[in-house]
Amino acid sequence: MNPSARRRVLPGFGLTLGLSWLYLALIVLLPLSGLFLKTFTLSWAQFWEIVASPRVLAAYRLSFGAALLAALANAVFGLLVAWVLVRYRFPGKALVDALVDLPFALPTAVAGLTLTTLYARNGWYGQYLEALGFKVAFTPLGIVVALTFIGLPFVVRTVQPVLEDIDADVEEAAATLGATPWQVFTRVLFPSVFPALLSGFTLAFARAIGEYGSVVFISGNMPMKTEIAPLLIITRLEQYDYAGATAIAGVMLAASFALLLAVNLLQRWSQRRLEARTG
């Protein structure tokens, strides 16, 4: 027997690739195929009437717009949190590091109820924000807050390992050559972190698009104002309109896939550009 074959932990490439495709087909491809097959039971006129109705379009704009704003906020503050956790030592650091993962462990419905209680008119935060003229609960702003809450760990946990791999000596070398702190960040650190930051942004954005549990309570679910697309899908399912629900979901899936593909292409381009600069 070939010695290299004996050292393999997993079976050969052909078998592992086949098992991988089988698993992906059962878990991902077949359910998505069923979604589109159910949508095909509608005529084009019926499909267009459902997905282009004013109520559905308003829900699309709110879902994608709020997800984008939340992902952008997480990209900024997630990078800041990851930087603090990597570069500084302070009392309670382990607790802060654990709190980052709290949205992963907390059920989304519980998160939604908690945020609604905090940001309601008589809530701990809401009563003071209301006095300043900011209403959060039962507004689009509340949806952005909920999506930011559930998306923060994706950015922090994606950027944190990359920051840990960047040697602090690189920053010190740039500083000794006369670079300002802003130049060190923009020309030395940020190009190295950007691909990971873009990955975290993509994950947070994708997670926020389909979020339901943490949003349904704080949004207020007012049609044309604070009604998200996942809620419309649930409503159609409760009315046994499975074809209508899959039509709305199919448009969301297609739009999400296109946006994620564009972001992934941008990530690959930035990664190649970084490798060309450092190689």
N, C-alpha and C positions, 0 to 999 in steps of 0.2 A: 504493500500500500504506500502511496505517495506520502512522505512525512508532512507535507503542507496540508494534505487532506485530513490527516489525523488531528491537526492543530485547530481545525475549524470548530468554532463553537456552534454555529448554525449550519443547516444543510447548504447545498450548493446554490448558485445564483438562480438557476432555472426553477427549482422548487420554491425558494423563498419569494421570487418574483410572482410565481403563480399564486401562492397563498396570499400575497399582498393584494393582487388584483381581485381575487375571490372575496377577500374581506371587504375591500372598498366597494365592490359591486353589491354585496349584501347590505352593507351599512349605509352607503351613500347613493350609488347609482340607481339601484332599484326603487328606493323611495322617491327620488327625484323624477325618475321615469314615470312612476305612477301619478305624480302630481301633474306632469304635462299631458299624460294620456287622458286624465280626467278633464283637463282644460279643453282638449280637442273634441270633446263631446258638444261643445258650444259652436255655433256658427260664428263667422267673423263679425257679423253685425251684433250678435248677442255679446260676444267677448268685448267688442269696442264700447258697447253701451255700458258695460259694467266698469271697465277699467278707466274710462274717460268721463265718468260722471263727476260733477263738481265735488261731491262729498269725498269720493275716492281720491281725486287729484289733490284736494286739500290735505287729506291724510298722508299722501305720499310726500308732499312738500314739507309737512311738519316732521314726519319720521326721518327723512333724509337730512333735512336742515338741522334738526336738533342733534342728530347723530354726528353730523360734521362739526358743529360747534363744540359738542362735548369732547370729541376726539382731539380737536385743536387745543382745547383747554388742558386736556390730559397730556398732550405732547409737551406743553410748556411746563406745567407744574409737575408732571411725572419725571421729566428730566431734572428738575430742581430737587425733587425728593430723592431720586437716585443719586444725585451728586452729593447731597448731604449725608446719605447713608454710607457712601463709599469713602468720601474724603475727610470726614470729621468723626471724632470720638466725643461722646457726650453722655451724661447720665440718662438712662431710659432709652438708649439706642435700640436695644433688643425689643423693647415694647413697641417702639415706632415701626421697626421692621416687621413685627408680627401684625400690627394694625393694617399694614398695606395689603395683606392677604385677607383681611376680614370680608371684603365684598365677595371673595370666592366662596367662603364658608357660610355666609349668611344667606338664608333663603330670600329670593328676590321679593316675594310678597311681604316678608317681614321688613325688608329694607324700605319698600314703598310705604308701608304703614308708619314706620318710624320717621321717614322724611316728611310725610304729610303732617304728622303730629308736631314736628319741630317747626315747619314753615307755615303752618296754618295761621290764621289771623290772631289767634290767642296762643300760639305756640311759643316755645322758648326763643326761637330766632324770629319767627314771623311777626310777633308783636312789635319788635323794634324796627324791623325792615318796613313794616306797614307805616310806622310813624315817619319814616324817611321817604315814603312814597313808592316803595318797592313791594309789589305783591308777587309772591313766589308760588304758593300752592294754588292749584287749579288754573294755571297759566302755562304758556309755552316755556317760560323761564323755569318753572318747576320741573318740566320734562327734561330740560337740559341739565339741571342739577342732579336728577336721578340717574341719567345716563353717564354723567361725569363720575358719579359715585361708583357705579359698577364697572367702569372702564379703566380707572386709574391703575389697578394692579398690572394690567397688560403692558402698559408703557414702562412702569418702574421695573418690573421683572425682566423685561427685554433689554433695557438700557443698562441696568445695574452690572451684569457680568462684563459688558464691554468696557465700562468705566474701570472696573477692577483690573482689567488686563492692560490698561494704559498706565505706563510707568510714570510716576510723578517726576522722574528725572527729565522727561521730555519737556514738561512745563518749565522746569528750572533752567534747562538749556536754552529754551526760547527766551526766557526772561533775561538771562545773562547776555544774550545777543542784542538786547535792547527792545524786545517786543513788549508792548503794553499788555495789561491783563485782557483787554478786549481783543487784541490781536492774537494772543495765545489761545483764547477761546474760539475765535472765528476761523483761524488758519491752522491750528494744531489739533484742538480737541474736537470741535464740531464736525469736521470732515470724517473723523474716525467714528464718531457716534451716530452720524446721520443715518446710515443704513439700518442700524438697530432701532433708532428713533422712528424711522419710517415704518418698520415692521410693527412696532408697538402701536403706532397710530392706526395702522391697517387693522390690527386685531381689535383695538378699542372701537373703531368705526364699525367693523363687521358685527361685533357683539351688540352695539347700541341699536343697529338697524332693526333687529328682530326682537329687542327687549320688550317684554310685556308686564311681568309681575311687579317690577319696581316702579313702573310708569302708570299703570292703570288706576292707582289710588290718587296719586298726586296730580294727575292731569285734569281730573274732573270730567273727562270724556264728553265734552260738549261738541256736537257735530259742527264741522267747518271752522272750529276754533282750537280745541285741544284734543281732538280725536285722532289717535295714531292708527296706522295701517294694520298692525297686528290685531288691534281690537276689532276692526272691521272684519277681519278674517274669522275671529272667534264668533262674532255676531252672525256671520253667514253660516258657520257650522252649526250654531244653535238653532238656526232656522232650516237646517237640513239642505241648505243650498251649497252642496259640496263643489259643484262646478264653478259657482261664483267665487267661493273661497279660494279655490285653486287658481282661478284667473288672477285675482289680486295678488296671491302669493307668487305666481309665476312672473308677473311684472317686477315685483320686488326682487326676486331671485335673479332675473336677467340684469336688472340695473345694478344690483350689488356685485354680480360677477364681473360686469364691465368695469365698474369702478375699482374693484380689487385687482383686476388684471392690469389696469393702467398704473395703479400704485406699485404693483410688483415689477412691472417693466421699468418704472422710474427707479425702484430700489436696485434692480440689476445694473442699470446704467450708472448709478452713483457708486455702486460697489466696484464696477470695472474702472471707473474714473479714479477711485481711491487706490486701487491696486496699481494702476498705471503711474500714479504719482509716487507711490512708495516703492514700486518695483524698479 
